[in-house]
Amino acid sequence: MASPKVLIVAGNGFNCERETFYAFEMCGGKPDIVHMNDIISGEISISDYHIMAFIGGFTCPVLIPLSGITIRTL
C-alpha cells in the first residue's frame, strides 16, 4: 500500500506544524505543510491528499474565532 499523502494546514499564528509533520512522517505518511491561503486560492487542491490535519496552538487570540471561518471556507 502506498504511503498516504498528508496535508498539514498552516497559517499566521498557527504552530506545531513541524511537530505534526514529523509525527505523520514517523507513521509512514508523506506530509506537506501548506499555508491555508494556497488552498483557498486553489493553488493546492485538498483532493490530492488522503489526510487533512488542522494544527492547533493558536498564538494570537484574535485568530481563534477566525479558525472557524477558515474551516467553513475550506
MODELLER restraints for C-alpha pairs under 7 A, 6 or more apart:
rsr = mdl.restraints
at = mdl.atoms
rsr.add(forms.Gaussian(group=physical.xy_distance, feature=features.Distance(at['CA:3:A'], at['CA:28:A']), mean=6.06, stdev=0.5))
rsr.add(forms.Gaussian(group=physical.xy_distance, feature=features.Distance(at['CA:3:A'], at['CA:29:A']), mean=5.19, stdev=0.5))
rsr.add(forms.Gaussian(group=physical.xy_distance, feature=features.Distance(at['CA:3:A'], at['CA:30:A']), mean=6.31, stdev=0.5))
rsr.add(forms.Gaussian(group=physical.xy_distance, feature=features.Distance(at['CA:4:A'], at['CA:29:A']), mean=5.09, stdev=0.5))
rsr.add(forms.Gaussian(group=physical.xy_distance, feature=features.Distance(at['CA:4:A'], at['CA:30:A']), mean=6.07, stdev=0.5))
rsr.add(forms.Gaussian(group=physical.xy_distance, feature=features.Distance(at['CA:4:A'], at['CA:50:A']), mean=5.73, stdev=0.5))
rsr.add(forms.Gaussian(group=physical.xy_distance, feature=features.Distance(at['CA:5:A'], at['CA:29:A']), mean=6.05, stdev=0.5))
rsr.add(forms.Gaussian(group=physical.xy_distance, feature=features.Distance(at['CA:5:A'], at['CA:30:A']), mean=4.79, stdev=0.5))
rsr.add(forms.Gaussian(group=physical.xy_distance, feature=features.Distance(at['CA:5:A'], at['CA:31:A']), mean=5.88, stdev=0.5))
rsr.add(forms.Gaussian(group=physical.xy_distance, feature=features.Distance(at['CA:5:A'], at['CA:49:A']), mean=4.98, stdev=0.5))
rsr.add(forms.Gaussian(group=physical.xy_distance, feature=features.Distance(at['CA:5:A'], at['CA:50:A']), mean=5.37, stdev=0.5))
rsr.add(forms.Gaussian(group=physical.xy_distance, feature=features.Distance(at['CA:5:A'], at['CA:51:A']), mean=6.46, stdev=0.5))
rsr.add(forms.Gaussian(group=physical.xy_distance, feature=features.Distance(at['CA:6:A'], at['CA:29:A']), mean=6.48, stdev=0.5))
rsr.add(forms.Gaussian(group=physical.xy_distance, feature=features.Distance(at['CA:6:A'], at['CA:30:A']), mean=5.78, stdev=0.5))
rsr.add(forms.Gaussian(group=physical.xy_distance, feature=features.Distance(at['CA:6:A'], at['CA:31:A']), mean=4.35, stdev=0.5))
rsr.add(forms.Gaussian(group=physical.xy_distance, feature=features.Distance(at['CA:6:A'], at['CA:32:A']), mean=6.14, stdev=0.5))
rsr.add(forms.Gaussian(group=physical.xy_distance, feature=features.Distance(at['CA:6:A'], at['CA:49:A']), mean=5.76, stdev=0.5))
rsr.add(forms.Gaussian(group=physical.xy_distance, feature=features.Distance(at['CA:6:A'], at['CA:50:A']), mean=6.10, stdev=0.5))
rsr.add(forms.Gaussian(group=physical.xy_distance, feature=features.Distance(at['CA:6:A'], at['CA:51:A']), mean=4.73, stdev=0.5))
rsr.add(forms.Gaussian(group=physical.xy_distance, feature=features.Distance(at['CA:6:A'], at['CA:52:A']), mean=5.88, stdev=0.5))
rsr.add(forms.Gaussian(group=physical.xy_distance, feature=features.Distance(at['CA:7:A'], at['CA:31:A']), mean=5.97, stdev=0.5))
rsr.add(forms.Gaussian(group=physical.xy_distance, feature=features.Distance(at['CA:7:A'], at['CA:32:A']), mean=5.29, stdev=0.5))
rsr.add(forms.Gaussian(group=physical.xy_distance, feature=features.Distance(at['CA:7:A'], at['CA:33:A']), mean=6.29, stdev=0.5))
rsr.add(forms.Gaussian(group=physical.xy_distance, feature=features.Distance(at['CA:7:A'], at['CA:34:A']), mean=6.80, stdev=0.5))
rsr.add(forms.Gaussian(group=physical.xy_distance, feature=features.Distance(at['CA:7:A'], at['CA:49:A']), mean=6.18, stdev=0.5))
rsr.add(forms.Gaussian(group=physical.xy_distance, feature=features.Distance(at['CA:7:A'], at['CA:51:A']), mean=6.11, stdev=0.5))
rsr.add(forms.Gaussian(group=physical.xy_distance, feature=features.Distance(at['CA:7:A'], at['CA:52:A']), mean=4.72, stdev=0.5))
rsr.add(forms.Gaussian(group=physical.xy_distance, feature=features.Distance(at['CA:7:A'], at['CA:53:A']), mean=6.10, stdev=0.5))
rsr.add(forms.Gaussian(group=physical.xy_distance, feature=features.Distance(at['CA:8:A'], at['CA:17:A']), mean=6.86, stdev=0.5))
rsr.add(forms.Gaussian(group=physical.xy_distance, feature=features.Distance(at['CA:8:A'], at['CA:31:A']), mean=6.83, stdev=0.5))
rsr.add(forms.Gaussian(group=physical.xy_distance, feature=features.Distance(at['CA:8:A'], at['CA:32:A']), mean=5.92, stdev=0.5))
rsr.add(forms.Gaussian(group=physical.xy_distance, feature=features.Distance(at['CA:8:A'], at['CA:33:A']), mean=4.73, stdev=0.5))
rsr.add(forms.Gaussian(group=physical.xy_distance, feature=features.Distance(at['CA:8:A'], at['CA:34:A']), mean=6.03, stdev=0.5))
rsr.add(forms.Gaussian(group=physical.xy_distance, feature=features.Distance(at['CA:8:A'], at['CA:52:A']), mean=6.04, stdev=0.5))
rsr.add(forms.Gaussian(group=physical.xy_distance, feature=features.Distance(at['CA:8:A'], at['CA:53:A']), mean=4.83, stdev=0.5))
rsr.add(forms.Gaussian(group=physical.xy_distance, feature=features.Distance(at['CA:8:A'], at['CA:54:A']), mean=6.28, stdev=0.5))
rsr.add(forms.Gaussian(group=physical.xy_distance, feature=features.Distance(at['CA:9:A'], at['CA:33:A']), mean=6.15, stdev=0.5))
rsr.add(forms.Gaussian(group=physical.xy_distance, feature=features.Distance(at['CA:9:A'], at['CA:34:A']), mean=5.28, stdev=0.5))
rsr.add(forms.Gaussian(group=physical.xy_distance, feature=features.Distance(at['CA:9:A'], at['CA:35:A']), mean=5.86, stdev=0.5))
rsr.add(forms.Gaussian(group=physical.xy_distance, feature=features.Distance(at['CA:9:A'], at['CA:36:A']), mean=5.79, stdev=0.5))
rsr.add(forms.Gaussian(group=physical.xy_distance, feature=features.Distance(at['CA:9:A'], at['CA:53:A']), mean=6.19, stdev=0.5))
rsr.add(forms.Gaussian(group=physical.xy_distance, feature=features.Distance(at['CA:9:A'], at['CA:54:A']), mean=5.42, stdev=0.5))
rsr.add(forms.Gaussian(group=physical.xy_distance, feature=features.Distance(at['CA:9:A'], at['CA:55:A']), mean=6.77, stdev=0.5))
rsr.add(forms.Gaussian(group=physical.xy_distance, feature=features.Distance(at['CA:10:A'], at['CA:17:A']), mean=6.63, stdev=0.5))
rsr.add(forms.Gaussian(group=physical.xy_distance, feature=features.Distance(at['CA:10:A'], at['CA:33:A']), mean=6.44, stdev=0.5))
rsr.add(forms.Gaussian(group=physical.xy_distance, feature=features.Distance(at['CA:10:A'], at['CA:34:A']), mean=5.71, stdev=0.5))
rsr.add(forms.Gaussian(group=physical.xy_distance, feature=features.Distance(at['CA:10:A'], at['CA:35:A']), mean=4.61, stdev=0.5))
rsr.add(forms.Gaussian(group=physical.xy_distance, feature=features.Distance(at['CA:10:A'], at['CA:36:A']), mean=5.87, stdev=0.5))
rsr.add(forms.Gaussian(group=physical.xy_distance, feature=features.Distance(at['CA:11:A'], at['CA:35:A']), mean=5.18, stdev=0.5))
rsr.add(forms.Gaussian(group=physical.xy_distance, feature=features.Distance(at['CA:11:A'], at['CA:36:A']), mean=5.80, stdev=0.5))
rsr.add(forms.Gaussian(group=physical.xy_distance, feature=features.Distance(at['CA:13:A'], at['CA:58:A']), mean=5.42, stdev=0.5))
rsr.add(forms.Gaussian(group=physical.xy_distance, feature=features.Distance(at['CA:13:A'], at['CA:59:A']), mean=5.01, stdev=0.5))
rsr.add(forms.Gaussian(group=physical.xy_distance, feature=features.Distance(at['CA:13:A'], at['CA:60:A']), mean=5.57, stdev=0.5))
rsr.add(forms.Gaussian(group=physical.xy_distance, feature=features.Distance(at['CA:14:A'], at['CA:55:A']), mean=6.97, stdev=0.5))
rsr.add(forms.Gaussian(group=physical.xy_distance, feature=features.Distance(at['CA:14:A'], at['CA:56:A']), mean=6.43, stdev=0.5))
rsr.add(forms.Gaussian(group=physical.xy_distance, feature=features.Distance(at['CA:14:A'], at['CA:57:A']), mean=6.02, stdev=0.5))
rsr.add(forms.Gaussian(group=physical.xy_distance, feature=features.Distance(at['CA:14:A'], at['CA:58:A']), mean=4.83, stdev=0.5))
rsr.add(forms.Gaussian(group=physical.xy_distance, feature=features.Distance(at['CA:14:A'], at['CA:59:A']), mean=6.36, stdev=0.5))
rsr.add(forms.Gaussian(group=physical.xy_distance, feature=features.Distance(at['CA:15:A'], at['CA:55:A']), mean=6.99, stdev=0.5))
rsr.add(forms.Gaussian(group=physical.xy_distance, feature=features.Distance(at['CA:15:A'], at['CA:56:A']), mean=6.56, stdev=0.5))
rsr.add(forms.Gaussian(group=physical.xy_distance, feature=features.Distance(at['CA:15:A'], at['CA:57:A']), mean=5.50, stdev=0.5))
rsr.add(forms.Gaussian(group=physical.xy_distance, feature=features.Distance(at['CA:15:A'], at['CA:58:A']), mean=6.46, stdev=0.5))
rsr.add(forms.Gaussian(group=physical.xy_distance, feature=features.Distance(at['CA:16:A'], at['CA:55:A']), mean=6.43, stdev=0.5))
rsr.add(forms.Gaussian(group=physical.xy_distance, feature=features.Distance(at['CA:16:A'], at['CA:56:A']), mean=6.92, stdev=0.5))
rsr.add(forms.Gaussian(group=physical.xy_distance, feature=features.Distance(at['CA:16:A'], at['CA:57:A']), mean=6.82, stdev=0.5))
rsr.add(forms.Gaussian(group=physical.xy_distance, feature=features.Distance(at['CA:17:A'], at['CA:33:A']), mean=6.91, stdev=0.5))
rsr.add(forms.Gaussian(group=physical.xy_distance, feature=features.Distance(at['CA:17:A'], at['CA:55:A']), mean=6.41, stdev=0.5))
rsr.add(forms.Gaussian(group=physical.xy_distance, feature=features.Distance(at['CA:21:A'], at['CA:31:A']), mean=5.77, stdev=0.5))
rsr.add(forms.Gaussian(group=physical.xy_distance, feature=features.Distance(at['CA:24:A'], at['CA:31:A']), mean=6.41, stdev=0.5))
rsr.add(forms.Gaussian(group=physical.xy_distance, feature=features.Distance(at['CA:25:A'], at['CA:31:A']), mean=6.43, stdev=0.5))
rsr.add(forms.Gaussian(group=physical.xy_distance, feature=features.Distance(at['CA:38:A'], at['CA:44:A']), mean=5.67, stdev=0.5))
rsr.add(forms.Gaussian(group=physical.xy_distance, feature=features.Distance(at['CA:39:A'], at['CA:45:A']), mean=6.28, stdev=0.5))
rsr.add(forms.Gaussian(group=physical.xy_distance, feature=features.Distance(at['CA:40:A'], at['CA:74:A']), mean=6.66, stdev=0.5))
rsr.add(forms.Gaussian(group=physical.xy_distance, feature=features.Distance(at['CA:58:A'], at['CA:64:A']), mean=6.60, stdev=0.5))
